[in-house]
Amino acid sequence: MIVGIQAVGILFALVMMYLTFLYYKRSNYSTRSFVLWICIWAAFVILTVFPQTLYGLMEELSIQRTVDLFIIGGFMLFAVIIFYLFSTIKYLEARIEQVVRKVALENPKRKKK
């Protein structure tokens, strides 16, 4: 029997799958990214419907409730995503700085507006 929080979790994952599909169709995601996110949302649905599959892991980690495990996993996932985004932004900042310097050195007599 699916309880309320499970129904909300399933609905959330299905909406996210749909949004992932829309972004993929608009060419905002590559095929690789699309497959990755669909797998993540499918795993979320499976773990929401069958939380008992996590009981062994929860027992080893001394976690009492499945929701606690999801919250801990969510924080860990957010930390990884934030680190990845930070690294990507720093890389892009360096690339933009290189391009700006190159353009400035190639056009030293360019008129200012």
C-alpha positions as CSV (number, residue, x, y, z in Angstrom):
1,M,0.0,0.0,0.0
2,I,1.3,3.4,-1.0
3,V,1.1,6.0,1.8
4,G,0.8,9.8,1.2
5,I,4.5,10.6,1.3
6,Q,5.2,7.8,-1.2
7,A,2.5,9.2,-3.5
8,V,4.1,12.6,-3.3
9,G,7.5,11.2,-4.0
10,I,6.3,9.3,-7.0
11,L,4.4,12.3,-8.4
12,F,7.5,14.5,-7.9
13,A,9.8,12.0,-9.7
14,L,7.3,11.7,-12.6
15,V,7.1,15.4,-13.0
16,M,10.9,15.6,-12.9
17,M,11.1,12.9,-15.6
18,Y,8.7,14.9,-17.8
19,L,10.7,18.1,-17.3
20,T,13.9,16.3,-18.1
21,F,12.3,15.0,-21.3
22,L,11.1,18.5,-22.3
23,Y,14.6,19.9,-21.7
24,Y,16.1,17.1,-23.8
25,K,13.6,17.7,-26.6
26,R,14.5,21.4,-26.6
27,S,18.2,20.3,-27.0
28,N,19.1,21.8,-23.6
29,Y,20.5,18.4,-22.5
30,S,22.7,16.0,-24.3
31,T,21.6,12.3,-24.7
32,R,24.1,11.4,-22.0
33,S,22.7,13.9,-19.5
34,F,19.2,12.9,-20.4
35,V,19.9,9.2,-19.7
36,L,21.7,10.0,-16.4
37,W,18.8,12.1,-15.1
38,I,16.1,9.6,-16.2
39,C,18.1,6.8,-14.3
40,I,18.2,9.0,-11.2
41,W,14.5,9.7,-11.3
42,A,13.7,6.0,-12.0
43,A,15.8,5.0,-9.1
44,F,14.0,7.5,-6.9
45,V,10.7,6.0,-7.9
46,I,11.9,2.5,-7.2
47,L,13.3,3.4,-3.8
48,T,10.1,5.3,-3.0
49,V,7.9,2.4,-3.8
50,F,10.1,-0.2,-2.3
51,P,11.8,1.4,0.7
52,Q,12.5,-2.0,2.3
53,T,15.3,-2.5,-0.2
54,L,17.3,0.0,1.8
55,Y,16.8,-1.6,5.2
56,G,20.1,-3.5,5.2
57,L,22.0,-0.4,4.4
58,M,20.1,1.6,7.0
59,E,20.8,-1.1,9.7
60,E,24.6,-0.9,8.9
61,L,24.5,2.9,9.2
62,S,22.3,2.9,12.3
63,I,19.6,5.0,10.6
64,Q,16.1,4.4,11.9
65,R,13.8,5.9,9.3
66,T,14.0,5.7,5.5
67,V,13.2,9.4,5.2
68,D,16.3,10.1,7.2
69,L,18.4,8.2,4.7
70,F,16.8,10.1,1.8
71,I,17.5,13.4,3.6
72,I,21.2,12.4,4.2
73,G,21.5,11.2,0.6
74,G,19.9,14.5,-0.7
75,F,22.4,16.6,1.2
76,M,25.3,14.6,-0.1
77,L,24.0,14.9,-3.7
78,F,23.5,18.6,-3.3
79,A,27.1,18.9,-2.0
80,V,28.4,17.1,-5.0
81,I,26.3,19.2,-7.4
82,I,27.4,22.4,-5.8
83,F,31.1,21.4,-6.0
84,Y,30.7,20.5,-9.6
85,L,29.0,23.8,-10.4
86,F,31.6,25.7,-8.5
87,S,34.4,24.0,-10.5
88,T,32.6,24.6,-13.8
89,I,32.1,28.3,-13.0
90,K,35.8,28.8,-12.1
91,Y,36.8,27.1,-15.3
92,L,34.5,29.2,-17.4
93,E,35.7,32.4,-15.6
94,A,39.3,31.5,-16.6
95,R,38.3,30.8,-20.2
96,I,36.4,34.1,-20.5
97,E,39.3,36.0,-19.0
98,Q,41.6,34.4,-21.7
99,V,39.3,35.3,-24.5
100,V,38.9,38.9,-23.2
101,R,42.7,39.3,-23.0
102,K,43.2,37.9,-26.4
103,V,40.6,40.2,-28.0
104,A,42.1,43.2,-26.1
105,L,45.6,42.4,-27.3
106,E,44.5,41.9,-30.9
107,N,42.6,45.2,-31.0
108,P,44.6,47.7,-29.0
109,K,43.5,50.8,-30.9
110,R,39.8,50.0,-30.7
111,K,37.7,53.1,-30.1
112,K,35.9,53.4,-26.8
113,K,32.2,54.4,-26.9
